[in-house]
Amino acid sequence: MTTGNGAFMSAASSAVSWLAGGWPHDGGFGAYGWPWPGLIWLIVFILVWAGLITLLVWAVRSSTGARRQPDTAREALRRRLAAGEITEEEYERIKRLLWE
């Protein structure tokens, strides 16, 4: 009778362990043991997607951003006159030197 009792206790222990979320003697983490490989893959998955999304946002912003054309000499000269950095006489003199 003790053999039958031991088998019953083993089966009961297995059932309780299974109901608690795992198989007997696996620590409750399933067939793979510790959860670290799954956690590592989850972190890698999140980092890869975050990197791809960041790359996509950077590409869209850099391609659609306002592009500022370099000032031409004429525009720079007009801007300096408008800001009061040069007088009208200096403006005319520089303009003649550049375009004549």
Summary of the structure (lengths in Angstrom):
residues: 100
radius of gyration: 38.4
end to end distance: 118.8
largest distance: 119.8
contacts: 184
relative contact order: 0.05
helix: 72%
strand: 0%
